[in-house]
Amino acid sequence: MPKNKIVKDEAIRSRAPKGHFVVYVGTEMKRFVVPTSYLKNPIFQQLLDKAAEEYGFHNKQNKIILPCDESTFQRLSIILSKQS
């Protein structure tokens, strides 16, 4: 298999489905795919503001990195999904 095919396949797999986006959480940088509806939630907006303060909008990895641990984010996701 050509190397560029592997890179292309990885890029496709790393994309979020329509209506979602990817965030990375915790020291292990666990990948979460979350709905764009979270962007309207004030709690999630505060978390994004904190991320911008800590990591800036243009971090070296070009990823949205959230400043919380995985278990906290999972609990927050449950709460946000019930509010949506």
PyMOL Python script that loads the backbone (N, CA, C, O; Angstrom):
from pymol import cmd

cmd.read_pdbstr("""\
ATOM      1  N   MET A   1       0.854  -1.181   0.000  1.00  0.00           N
ATOM      2  CA  MET A   1       0.000   0.000   0.000  1.00  0.00           C
ATOM      3  C   MET A   1       0.897   1.241   0.000  1.00  0.00           C
ATOM      4  O   MET A   1       1.825   1.328   0.804  1.00  0.00           O
ATOM      5  N   PRO A   2       0.635   2.195  -0.885  1.00  0.00           N
ATOM      6  CA  PRO A   2       1.444   3.410  -0.926  1.00  0.00           C
ATOM      7  C   PRO A   2       1.314   4.207   0.368  1.00  0.00           C
ATOM      8  O   PRO A   2       0.261   4.236   1.004  1.00  0.00           O
ATOM      9  N   LYS A   3       2.416   4.851   0.734  1.00  0.00           N
ATOM     10  CA  LYS A   3       2.449   5.618   1.986  1.00  0.00           C
ATOM     11  C   LYS A   3       1.405   6.735   1.998  1.00  0.00           C
ATOM     12  O   LYS A   3       0.759   6.968   3.019  1.00  0.00           O
ATOM     13  N   ASN A   4       1.237   7.433   0.860  1.00  0.00           N
ATOM     14  CA  ASN A   4       0.274   8.544   0.839  1.00  0.00           C
ATOM     15  C   ASN A   4      -1.158   8.057   1.029  1.00  0.00           C
ATOM     16  O   ASN A   4      -1.994   8.815   1.520  1.00  0.00           O
ATOM     17  N   LYS A   5      -1.466   6.821   0.658  1.00  0.00           N
ATOM     18  CA  LYS A   5      -2.796   6.250   0.896  1.00  0.00           C
ATOM     19  C   LYS A   5      -3.030   6.083   2.395  1.00  0.00           C
ATOM     20  O   LYS A   5      -4.124   6.359   2.887  1.00  0.00           O
ATOM     21  N   ILE A   6      -2.008   5.633   3.122  1.00  0.00           N
ATOM     22  CA  ILE A   6      -2.123   5.469   4.573  1.00  0.00           C
ATOM     23  C   ILE A   6      -2.397   6.814   5.233  1.00  0.00           C
ATOM     24  O   ILE A   6      -3.280   6.921   6.085  1.00  0.00           O
ATOM     25  N   VAL A   7      -1.648   7.833   4.846  1.00  0.00           N
ATOM     26  CA  VAL A   7      -1.832   9.169   5.420  1.00  0.00           C
ATOM     27  C   VAL A   7      -3.245   9.668   5.131  1.00  0.00           C
ATOM     28  O   VAL A   7      -3.900  10.219   6.015  1.00  0.00           O
ATOM     29  N   LYS A   8      -3.718   9.479   3.900  1.00  0.00           N
ATOM     30  CA  LYS A   8      -5.061   9.926   3.536  1.00  0.00           C
ATOM     31  C   LYS A   8      -6.113   9.181   4.357  1.00  0.00           C
ATOM     32  O   LYS A   8      -7.054   9.799   4.856  1.00  0.00           O
ATOM     33  N   ASP A   9      -5.966   7.869   4.502  1.00  0.00           N
ATOM     34  CA  ASP A   9      -6.914   7.087   5.296  1.00  0.00           C
ATOM     35  C   ASP A   9      -6.940   7.551   6.747  1.00  0.00           C
ATOM     36  O   ASP A   9      -8.009   7.637   7.352  1.00  0.00           O
ATOM     37  N   GLU A  10      -5.766   7.853   7.310  1.00  0.00           N
ATOM     38  CA  GLU A  10      -5.704   8.335   8.691  1.00  0.00           C
ATOM     39  C   GLU A  10      -6.394   9.684   8.819  1.00  0.00           C
ATOM     40  O   GLU A  10      -7.076   9.938   9.812  1.00  0.00           O
ATOM     41  N   ALA A  11      -6.225  10.547   7.832  1.00  0.00           N
ATOM     42  CA  ALA A  11      -6.866  11.864   7.867  1.00  0.00           C
ATOM     43  C   ALA A  11      -8.383  11.723   7.823  1.00  0.00           C
ATOM     44  O   ALA A  11      -9.097  12.443   8.521  1.00  0.00           O
ATOM     45  N   ILE A  12      -8.872  10.803   7.010  1.00  0.00           N
ATOM     46  CA  ILE A  12     -10.317  10.589   6.927  1.00  0.00           C
ATOM     47  C   ILE A  12     -10.855  10.069   8.251  1.00  0.00           C
ATOM     48  O   ILE A  12     -11.899  10.524   8.719  1.00  0.00           O
ATOM     49  N   ARG A  13     -10.155   9.121   8.854  1.00  0.00           N
ATOM     50  CA  ARG A  13     -10.606   8.565  10.135  1.00  0.00           C
ATOM     51  C   ARG A  13     -10.582   9.612  11.235  1.00  0.00           C
ATOM     52  O   ARG A  13     -11.385   9.541  12.166  1.00  0.00           O
ATOM     53  N   SER A  14      -9.673  10.587  11.148  1.00  0.00           N
ATOM     54  CA  SER A  14      -9.540  11.565  12.224  1.00  0.00           C
ATOM     55  C   SER A  14     -10.574  12.684  12.131  1.00  0.00           C
ATOM     56  O   SER A  14     -10.720  13.466  13.071  1.00  0.00           O
ATOM     57  N   ARG A  15     -11.283  12.772  11.025  1.00  0.00           N
ATOM     58  CA  ARG A  15     -12.310  13.805  10.881  1.00  0.00           C
ATOM     59  C   ARG A  15     -13.527  13.473  11.736  1.00  0.00           C
ATOM     60  O   ARG A  15     -13.881  12.312  11.939  1.00  0.00           O
ATOM     61  N   ALA A  16     -14.141  14.522  12.219  1.00  0.00           N
ATOM     62  CA  ALA A  16     -15.387  14.345  12.973  1.00  0.00           C
ATOM     63  C   ALA A  16     -16.551  14.303  11.990  1.00  0.00           C
ATOM     64  O   ALA A  16     -16.493  14.931  10.933  1.00  0.00           O
ATOM     65  N   PRO A  17     -17.595  13.575  12.329  1.00  0.00           N
ATOM     66  CA  PRO A  17     -18.776  13.574  11.453  1.00  0.00           C
ATOM     67  C   PRO A  17     -19.409  14.960  11.393  1.00  0.00           C
ATOM     68  O   PRO A  17     -19.157  15.808  12.250  1.00  0.00           O
ATOM     69  N   LYS A  18     -20.222  15.176  10.384  1.00  0.00           N
ATOM     70  CA  LYS A  18     -20.896  16.460  10.226  1.00  0.00           C
ATOM     71  C   LYS A  18     -21.676  16.789  11.503  1.00  0.00           C
ATOM     72  O   LYS A  18     -22.356  15.934  12.071  1.00  0.00           O
ATOM     73  N   GLY A  19     -21.563  18.048  11.940  1.00  0.00           N
ATOM     74  CA  GLY A  19     -22.269  18.478  13.144  1.00  0.00           C
ATOM     75  C   GLY A  19     -21.515  18.187  14.430  1.00  0.00           C
ATOM     76  O   GLY A  19     -22.069  18.337  15.519  1.00  0.00           O
ATOM     77  N   HIS A  20     -20.267  17.776  14.320  1.00  0.00           N
ATOM     78  CA  HIS A  20     -19.430  17.443  15.473  1.00  0.00           C
ATOM     79  C   HIS A  20     -18.035  18.037  15.288  1.00  0.00           C
ATOM     80  O   HIS A  20     -17.666  18.447  14.187  1.00  0.00           O
ATOM     81  N   PHE A  21     -17.275  18.078  16.362  1.00  0.00           N
ATOM     82  CA  PHE A  21     -15.877  18.480  16.288  1.00  0.00           C
ATOM     83  C   PHE A  21     -15.088  17.688  17.320  1.00  0.00           C
ATOM     84  O   PHE A  21     -15.655  17.052  18.209  1.00  0.00           O
ATOM     85  N   VAL A  22     -13.779  17.743  17.183  1.00  0.00           N
ATOM     86  CA  VAL A  22     -12.895  16.936  18.025  1.00  0.00           C
ATOM     87  C   VAL A  22     -12.235  17.813  19.077  1.00  0.00           C
ATOM     88  O   VAL A  22     -11.786  18.921  18.784  1.00  0.00           O
ATOM     89  N   VAL A  23     -12.181  17.308  20.307  1.00  0.00           N
ATOM     90  CA  VAL A  23     -11.413  17.940  21.377  1.00  0.00           C
ATOM     91  C   VAL A  23     -10.503  16.881  21.986  1.00  0.00           C
ATOM     92  O   VAL A  23     -10.766  15.683  21.884  1.00  0.00           O
ATOM     93  N   TYR A  24      -9.436  17.339  22.615  1.00  0.00           N
ATOM     94  CA  TYR A  24      -8.495  16.447  23.286  1.00  0.00           C
ATOM     95  C   TYR A  24      -8.453  16.823  24.755  1.00  0.00           C
ATOM     96  O   TYR A  24      -8.433  18.000  25.115  1.00  0.00           O
ATOM     97  N   VAL A  25      -8.438  15.789  25.602  1.00  0.00           N
ATOM     98  CA  VAL A  25      -8.616  16.005  27.035  1.00  0.00           C
ATOM     99  C   VAL A  25      -7.618  15.176  27.830  1.00  0.00           C
ATOM    100  O   VAL A  25      -7.294  14.046  27.464  1.00  0.00           O
ATOM    101  N   GLY A  26      -7.137  15.758  28.923  1.00  0.00           N
ATOM    102  CA  GLY A  26      -6.312  15.013  29.871  1.00  0.00           C
ATOM    103  C   GLY A  26      -4.858  14.893  29.466  1.00  0.00           C
ATOM    104  O   GLY A  26      -4.459  15.295  28.373  1.00  0.00           O
ATOM    105  N   THR A  27      -4.080  14.335  30.366  1.00  0.00           N
ATOM    106  CA  THR A  27      -2.643  14.191  30.130  1.00  0.00           C
ATOM    107  C   THR A  27      -2.345  13.222  28.995  1.00  0.00           C
ATOM    108  O   THR A  27      -1.304  13.320  28.346  1.00  0.00           O
ATOM    109  N   GLU A  28      -3.258  12.290  28.757  1.00  0.00           N
ATOM    110  CA  GLU A  28      -3.082  11.324  27.664  1.00  0.00           C
ATOM    111  C   GLU A  28      -3.631  11.857  26.340  1.00  0.00           C
ATOM    112  O   GLU A  28      -3.562  11.173  25.320  1.00  0.00           O
ATOM    113  N   MET A  29      -4.173  13.069  26.355  1.00  0.00           N
ATOM    114  CA  MET A  29      -4.744  13.696  25.153  1.00  0.00           C
ATOM    115  C   MET A  29      -5.779  12.781  24.499  1.00  0.00           C
ATOM    116  O   MET A  29      -5.724  12.517  23.298  1.00  0.00           O
ATOM    117  N   LYS A  30      -6.718  12.304  25.309  1.00  0.00           N
ATOM    118  CA  LYS A  30      -7.775  11.427  24.784  1.00  0.00           C
ATOM    119  C   LYS A  30      -8.672  12.227  23.845  1.00  0.00           C
ATOM    120  O   LYS A  30      -9.059  13.357  24.143  1.00  0.00           O
ATOM    121  N   ARG A  31      -8.988  11.628  22.724  1.00  0.00           N
ATOM    122  CA  ARG A  31      -9.789  12.270  21.684  1.00  0.00           C
ATOM    123  C   ARG A  31     -11.276  12.027  21.943  1.00  0.00           C
ATOM    124  O   ARG A  31     -11.711  10.894  22.151  1.00  0.00           O
ATOM    125  N   PHE A  32     -12.048  13.123  21.926  1.00  0.00           N
ATOM    126  CA  PHE A  32     -13.496  13.045  22.065  1.00  0.00           C
ATOM    127  C   PHE A  32     -14.132  13.754  20.874  1.00  0.00           C
ATOM    128  O   PHE A  32     -13.673  14.819  20.462  1.00  0.00           O
ATOM    129  N   VAL A  33     -15.172  13.169  20.333  1.00  0.00           N
ATOM    130  CA  VAL A  33     -15.953  13.794  19.270  1.00  0.00           C
ATOM    131  C   VAL A  33     -17.237  14.292  19.913  1.00  0.00           C
ATOM    132  O   VAL A  33     -18.013  13.509  20.461  1.00  0.00           O
ATOM    133  N   VAL A  34     -17.453  15.596  19.843  1.00  0.00           N
ATOM    134  CA  VAL A  34     -18.600  16.202  20.528  1.00  0.00           C
ATOM    135  C   VAL A  34     -19.473  16.961  19.528  1.00  0.00           C
ATOM    136  O   VAL A  34     -18.977  17.447  18.511  1.00  0.00           O
ATOM    137  N   PRO A  35     -20.762  17.061  19.815  1.00  0.00           N
ATOM    138  CA  PRO A  35     -21.656  17.787  18.902  1.00  0.00           C
ATOM    139  C   PRO A  35     -21.413  19.296  18.959  1.00  0.00           C
ATOM    140  O   PRO A  35     -21.046  19.842  20.000  1.00  0.00           O
ATOM    141  N   THR A  36     -21.622  19.949  17.831  1.00  0.00           N
ATOM    142  CA  THR A  36     -21.433  21.400  17.789  1.00  0.00           C
ATOM    143  C   THR A  36     -22.432  22.133  18.679  1.00  0.00           C
ATOM    144  O   THR A  36     -22.216  23.298  19.014  1.00  0.00           O
ATOM    145  N   SER A  37     -23.510  21.477  19.063  1.00  0.00           N
ATOM    146  CA  SER A  37     -24.484  22.113  19.967  1.00  0.00           C
ATOM    147  C   SER A  37     -23.849  22.478  21.307  1.00  0.00           C
ATOM    148  O   SER A  37     -24.337  23.372  21.997  1.00  0.00           O
ATOM    149  N   TYR A  38     -22.766  21.796  21.680  1.00  0.00           N
ATOM    150  CA  TYR A  38     -22.063  22.126  22.929  1.00  0.00           C
ATOM    151  C   TYR A  38     -21.539  23.559  22.905  1.00  0.00           C
ATOM    152  O   TYR A  38     -21.385  24.181  23.957  1.00  0.00           O
ATOM    153  N   LEU A  39     -21.264  24.085  21.716  1.00  0.00           N
ATOM    154  CA  LEU A  39     -20.701  25.430  21.606  1.00  0.00           C
ATOM    155  C   LEU A  39     -21.651  26.506  22.121  1.00  0.00           C
ATOM    156  O   LEU A  39     -21.216  27.605  22.465  1.00  0.00           O
ATOM    157  N   LYS A  40     -22.929  26.198  22.174  1.00  0.00           N
ATOM    158  CA  LYS A  40     -23.928  27.158  22.671  1.00  0.00           C
ATOM    159  C   LYS A  40     -24.075  27.107  24.187  1.00  0.00           C
ATOM    160  O   LYS A  40     -24.714  27.976  24.780  1.00  0.00           O
ATOM    161  N   ASN A  41     -23.490  26.101  24.811  1.00  0.00           N
ATOM    162  CA  ASN A  41     -23.659  25.906  26.246  1.00  0.00           C
ATOM    163  C   ASN A  41     -22.671  26.780  27.028  1.00  0.00           C
ATOM    164  O   ASN A  41     -21.469  26.729  26.764  1.00  0.00           O
ATOM    165  N   PRO A  42     -23.158  27.581  27.987  1.00  0.00           N
ATOM    166  CA  PRO A  42     -22.277  28.469  28.753  1.00  0.00           C
ATOM    167  C   PRO A  42     -21.170  27.726  29.515  1.00  0.00           C
ATOM    168  O   PRO A  42     -20.060  28.242  29.646  1.00  0.00           O
ATOM    169  N   ILE A  43     -21.460  26.541  30.007  1.00  0.00           N
ATOM    170  CA  ILE A  43     -20.435  25.777  30.739  1.00  0.00           C
ATOM    171  C   ILE A  43     -19.309  25.383  29.792  1.00  0.00           C
ATOM    172  O   ILE A  43     -18.132  25.519  30.125  1.00  0.00           O
ATOM    173  N   PHE A  44     -19.675  24.896  28.615  1.00  0.00           N
ATOM    174  CA  PHE A  44     -18.662  24.502  27.637  1.00  0.00           C
ATOM    175  C   PHE A  44     -17.903  25.733  27.143  1.00  0.00           C
ATOM    176  O   PHE A  44     -16.696  25.661  26.912  1.00  0.00           O
ATOM    177  N   GLN A  45     -18.588  26.844  26.981  1.00  0.00           N
ATOM    178  CA  GLN A  45     -17.929  28.084  26.570  1.00  0.00           C
ATOM    179  C   GLN A  45     -16.873  28.507  27.588  1.00  0.00           C
ATOM    180  O   GLN A  45     -15.796  28.970  27.211  1.00  0.00           O
ATOM    181  N   GLN A  46     -17.176  28.350  28.872  1.00  0.00           N
ATOM    182  CA  GLN A  46     -16.194  28.672  29.913  1.00  0.00           C
ATOM    183  C   GLN A  46     -14.969  27.767  29.807  1.00  0.00           C
ATOM    184  O   GLN A  46     -13.836  28.215  29.984  1.00  0.00           O
ATOM    185  N   LEU A  47     -15.209  26.502  29.519  1.00  0.00           N
ATOM    186  CA  LEU A  47     -14.100  25.562  29.359  1.00  0.00           C
ATOM    187  C   LEU A  47     -13.239  25.951  28.157  1.00  0.00           C
ATOM    188  O   LEU A  47     -12.012  25.865  28.224  1.00  0.00           O
ATOM    189  N   LEU A  48     -13.862  26.372  27.071  1.00  0.00           N
ATOM    190  CA  LEU A  48     -13.108  26.835  25.899  1.00  0.00           C
ATOM    191  C   LEU A  48     -12.318  28.107  26.217  1.00  0.00           C
ATOM    192  O   LEU A  48     -11.181  28.262  25.770  1.00  0.00           O
ATOM    193  N   ASP A  49     -12.918  29.009  26.984  1.00  0.00           N
ATOM    194  CA  ASP A  49     -12.206  30.230  27.390  1.00  0.00           C
ATOM    195  C   ASP A  49     -10.972  29.881  28.214  1.00  0.00           C
ATOM    196  O   ASP A  49      -9.902  30.458  28.018  1.00  0.00           O
ATOM    197  N   LYS A  50     -11.126  28.939  29.129  1.00  0.00           N
ATOM    198  CA  LYS A  50      -9.995  28.506  29.953  1.00  0.00           C
ATOM    199  C   LYS A  50      -8.917  27.858  29.082  1.00  0.00           C
ATOM    200  O   LYS A  50      -7.724  28.060  29.308  1.00  0.00           O
ATOM    201  N   ALA A  51      -9.341  27.083  28.093  1.00  0.00           N
ATOM    202  CA  ALA A  51      -8.392  26.459  27.165  1.00  0.00           C
ATOM    203  C   ALA A  51      -7.621  27.527  26.394  1.00  0.00           C
ATOM    204  O   ALA A  51      -6.412  27.404  26.198  1.00  0.00           O
ATOM    205  N   ALA A  52      -8.318  28.572  25.959  1.00  0.00           N
ATOM    206  CA  ALA A  52      -7.664  29.657  25.229  1.00  0.00           C
ATOM    207  C   ALA A  52      -6.643  30.371  26.108  1.00  0.00           C
ATOM    208  O   ALA A  52      -5.570  30.746  25.638  1.00  0.00           O
ATOM    209  N   GLU A  53      -6.977  30.559  27.388  1.00  0.00           N
ATOM    210  CA  GLU A  53      -6.044  31.192  28.319  1.00  0.00           C
ATOM    211  C   GLU A  53      -4.797  30.331  28.518  1.00  0.00           C
ATOM    212  O   GLU A  53      -3.677  30.842  28.528  1.00  0.00           O
ATOM    213  N   GLU A  54      -4.998  29.024  28.677  1.00  0.00           N
ATOM    214  CA  GLU A  54      -3.879  28.128  28.972  1.00  0.00           C
ATOM    215  C   GLU A  54      -3.039  27.783  27.756  1.00  0.00           C
ATOM    216  O   GLU A  54      -1.811  27.766  27.832  1.00  0.00           O
ATOM    217  N   TYR A  55      -3.693  27.506  26.634  1.00  0.00           N
ATOM    218  CA  TYR A  55      -2.985  26.979  25.466  1.00  0.00           C
ATOM    219  C   TYR A  55      -2.957  27.932  24.285  1.00  0.00           C
ATOM    220  O   TYR A  55      -2.179  27.733  23.352  1.00  0.00           O
ATOM    221  N   GLY A  56      -3.786  28.959  24.307  1.00  0.00           N
ATOM    222  CA  GLY A  56      -3.889  29.864  23.173  1.00  0.00           C
ATOM    223  C   GLY A  56      -4.767  29.273  22.080  1.00  0.00           C
ATOM    224  O   GLY A  56      -5.115  28.093  22.109  1.00  0.00           O
ATOM    225  N   PHE A  57      -5.115  30.107  21.129  1.00  0.00           N
ATOM    226  CA  PHE A  57      -5.960  29.635  20.032  1.00  0.00           C
ATOM    227  C   PHE A  57      -5.157  28.880  18.986  1.00  0.00           C
ATOM    228  O   PHE A  57      -5.706  28.051  18.260  1.00  0.00           O
ATOM    229  N   HIS A  58      -3.879  29.156  18.904  1.00  0.00           N
ATOM    230  CA  HIS A  58      -3.036  28.518  17.893  1.00  0.00           C
ATOM    231  C   HIS A  58      -1.925  27.744  18.588  1.00  0.00           C
ATOM    232  O   HIS A  58      -0.770  28.169  18.591  1.00  0.00           O
ATOM    233  N   ASN A  59      -2.281  26.598  19.182  1.00  0.00           N
ATOM    234  CA  ASN A  59      -1.261  25.792  19.837  1.00  0.00           C
ATOM    235  C   ASN A  59      -0.463  25.019  18.792  1.00  0.00           C
ATOM    236  O   ASN A  59      -0.864  24.948  17.630  1.00  0.00           O
ATOM    237  N   LYS A  60       0.646  24.449  19.193  1.00  0.00           N
ATOM    238  CA  LYS A  60       1.556  23.781  18.258  1.00  0.00           C
ATOM    239  C   LYS A  60       0.925  22.584  17.568  1.00  0.00           C
ATOM    240  O   LYS A  60       1.297  22.258  16.440  1.00  0.00           O
ATOM    241  N   GLN A  61      -0.018  21.925  18.220  1.00  0.00           N
ATOM    242  CA  GLN A  61      -0.626  20.728  17.639  1.00  0.00           C
ATOM    243  C   GLN A  61      -1.839  21.044  16.762  1.00  0.00           C
ATOM    244  O   GLN A  61      -2.379  20.146  16.117  1.00  0.00           O
ATOM    245  N   ASN A  62      -2.274  22.307  16.730  1.00  0.00           N
ATOM    246  CA  ASN A  62      -3.485  22.681  15.988  1.00  0.00           C
ATOM    247  C   ASN A  62      -4.682  21.842  16.409  1.00  0.00           C
ATOM    248  O   ASN A  62      -5.463  21.389  15.572  1.00  0.00           O
ATOM    249  N   LYS A  63      -4.816  21.643  17.703  1.00  0.00           N
ATOM    250  CA  LYS A  63      -5.910  20.863  18.261  1.00  0.00           C
ATOM    251  C   LYS A  63      -6.620  21.693  19.321  1.00  0.00           C
ATOM    252  O   LYS A  63      -6.033  22.598  19.914  1.00  0.00           O
ATOM    253  N   ILE A  64      -7.883  21.375  19.551  1.00  0.00           N
ATOM    254  CA  ILE A  64      -8.601  21.977  20.674  1.00  0.00           C
ATOM    255  C   ILE A  64      -8.307  21.102  21.884  1.00  0.00           C
ATOM    256  O   ILE A  64      -8.776  19.967  21.980  1.00  0.00           O
ATOM    257  N   ILE A  65      -7.524  21.650  22.801  1.00  0.00           N
ATOM    258  CA  ILE A  65      -7.127  20.919  24.003  1.00  0.00           C
ATOM    259  C   ILE A  65      -7.857  21.545  25.183  1.00  0.00           C
ATOM    260  O   ILE A  65      -7.738  22.743  25.438  1.00  0.00           O
ATOM    261  N   LEU A  66      -8.610  20.721  25.897  1.00  0.00           N
ATOM    262  CA  LEU A  66      -9.380  21.229  27.031  1.00  0.00           C
ATOM    263  C   LEU A  66      -8.651  20.945  28.340  1.00  0.00           C
ATOM    264  O   LEU A  66      -8.159  19.837  28.554  1.00  0.00           O
ATOM    265  N   PRO A  67      -8.583  21.950  29.216  1.00  0.00           N
ATOM    266  CA  PRO A  67      -7.828  21.822  30.463  1.00  0.00           C
ATOM    267  C   PRO A  67      -8.625  21.145  31.582  1.00  0.00           C
ATOM    268  O   PRO A  67      -8.982  21.779  32.575  1.00  0.00           O
ATOM    269  N   CYS A  68      -8.895  19.866  31.407  1.00  0.00           N
ATOM    270  CA  CYS A  68      -9.537  19.096  32.469  1.00  0.00           C
ATOM    271  C   CYS A  68      -9.175  17.630  32.270  1.00  0.00           C
ATOM    272  O   CYS A  68      -8.679  17.243  31.213  1.00  0.00           O
ATOM    273  N   ASP A  69      -9.425  16.822  33.288  1.00  0.00           N
ATOM    274  CA  ASP A  69      -9.102  15.399  33.148  1.00  0.00           C
ATOM    275  C   ASP A  69     -10.253  14.670  32.452  1.00  0.00           C
ATOM    276  O   ASP A  69     -11.357  15.199  32.323  1.00  0.00           O
ATOM    277  N   GLU A  70      -9.970  13.460  32.013  1.00  0.00           N
ATOM    278  CA  GLU A  70     -10.942  12.686  31.237  1.00  0.00           C
ATOM    279  C   GLU A  70     -12.240  12.427  31.991  1.00  0.00           C
ATOM    280  O   GLU A  70     -13.326  12.578  31.432  1.00  0.00           O
ATOM    281  N   SER A  71     -12.129  12.040  33.253  1.00  0.00           N
ATOM    282  CA  SER A  71     -13.347  11.705  34.005  1.00  0.00           C
ATOM    283  C   SER A  71     -14.232  12.934  34.196  1.00  0.00           C
ATOM    284  O   SER A  71     -15.457  12.829  34.128  1.00  0.00           O
ATOM    285  N   THR A  72     -13.630  14.086  34.433  1.00  0.00           N
ATOM    286  CA  THR A  72     -14.405  15.326  34.558  1.00  0.00           C
ATOM    287  C   THR A  72     -15.102  15.642  33.244  1.00  0.00           C
ATOM    288  O   THR A  72     -16.275  16.016  33.232  1.00  0.00           O
ATOM    289  N   PHE A  73     -14.381  15.493  32.136  1.00  0.00           N
ATOM    290  CA  PHE A  73     -14.981  15.789  30.839  1.00  0.00           C
ATOM    291  C   PHE A  73     -16.100  14.801  30.508  1.00  0.00           C
ATOM    292  O   PHE A  73     -17.119  15.191  29.938  1.00  0.00           O
ATOM    293  N   GLN A  74     -15.922  13.553  30.853  1.00  0.00           N
ATOM    294  CA  GLN A  74     -16.975  12.565  30.600  1.00  0.00           C
ATOM    295  C   GLN A  74     -18.239  12.903  31.390  1.00  0.00           C
ATOM    296  O   GLN A  74     -19.348  12.795  30.868  1.00  0.00           O
ATOM    297  N   ARG A  75     -18.071  13.311  32.645  1.00  0.00           N
ATOM    298  CA  ARG A  75     -19.231  13.715  33.449  1.00  0.00           C
ATOM    299  C   ARG A  75     -19.899  14.956  32.850  1.00  0.00           C
ATOM    300  O   ARG A  75     -21.125  15.040  32.772  1.00  0.00           O
ATOM    301  N   LEU A  76     -19.077  15.911  32.433  1.00  0.00           N
ATOM    302  CA  LEU A  76     -19.603  17.121  31.804  1.00  0.00           C
ATOM    303  C   LEU A  76     -20.364  16.775  30.522  1.00  0.00           C
ATOM    304  O   LEU A  76     -21.422  17.347  30.258  1.00  0.00           O
ATOM    305  N   SER A  77     -19.842  15.862  29.741  1.00  0.00           N
ATOM    306  CA  SER A  77     -20.504  15.448  28.495  1.00  0.00           C
ATOM    307  C   SER A  77     -21.874  14.844  28.766  1.00  0.00           C
ATOM    308  O   SER A  77     -22.821  15.082  28.016  1.00  0.00           O
ATOM    309  N   ILE A  78     -21.981  14.071  29.824  1.00  0.00           N
ATOM    310  CA  ILE A  78     -23.274  13.476  30.187  1.00  0.00           C
ATOM    311  C   ILE A  78     -24.277  14.581  30.520  1.00  0.00           C
ATOM    312  O   ILE A  78     -25.424  14.548  30.073  1.00  0.00           O
ATOM    313  N   ILE A  79     -23.834  15.548  31.302  1.00  0.00           N
ATOM    314  CA  ILE A  79     -24.708  16.669  31.673  1.00  0.00           C
ATOM    315  C   ILE A  79     -25.121  17.456  30.431  1.00  0.00           C
ATOM    316  O   ILE A  79     -26.298  17.775  30.256  1.00  0.00           O
ATOM    317  N   LEU A  80     -24.152  17.768  29.570  1.00  0.00           N
ATOM    318  CA  LEU A  80     -24.446  18.557  28.375  1.00  0.00           C
ATOM    319  C   LEU A  80     -25.362  17.810  27.413  1.00  0.00           C
ATOM    320  O   LEU A  80     -26.232  18.417  26.788  1.00  0.00           O
ATOM    321  N   SER A  81     -25.178  16.516  27.293  1.00  0.00           N
ATOM    322  CA  SER A  81     -26.028  15.742  26.374  1.00  0.00           C
ATOM    323  C   SER A  81     -27.479  15.712  26.858  1.00  0.00           C
ATOM    324  O   SER A  81     -28.403  15.646  26.047  1.00  0.00           O
ATOM    325  N   LYS A  82     -27.678  15.761  28.163  1.00  0.00           N
ATOM    326  CA  LYS A  82     -29.041  15.793  28.706  1.00  0.00           C
ATOM    327  C   LYS A  82     -29.690  17.159  28.493  1.00  0.00           C
ATOM    328  O   LYS A  82     -30.913  17.261  28.395  1.00  0.00           O
ATOM    329  N   GLN A  83     -28.870  18.206  28.421  1.00  0.00           N
ATOM    330  CA  GLN A  83     -29.393  19.560  28.226  1.00  0.00           C
ATOM    331  C   GLN A  83     -29.696  19.852  26.761  1.00  0.00           C
ATOM    332  O   GLN A  83     -30.465  20.763  26.455  1.00  0.00           O
ATOM    333  N   SER A  84     -29.103  19.093  25.867  1.00  0.00           N
ATOM    334  CA  SER A  84     -29.283  19.351  24.420  1.00  0.00           C
ATOM    335  C   SER A  84     -30.613  18.865  23.917  1.00  0.00           C
ATOM    336  O   SER A  84     -30.914  19.006  22.732  1.00  0.00           O
TER     337      SER A  84
END
""", "prot")
cmd.dss("prot")
cmd.show_as("cartoon", "prot")
cmd.util.cbc("prot")
cmd.orient("prot")
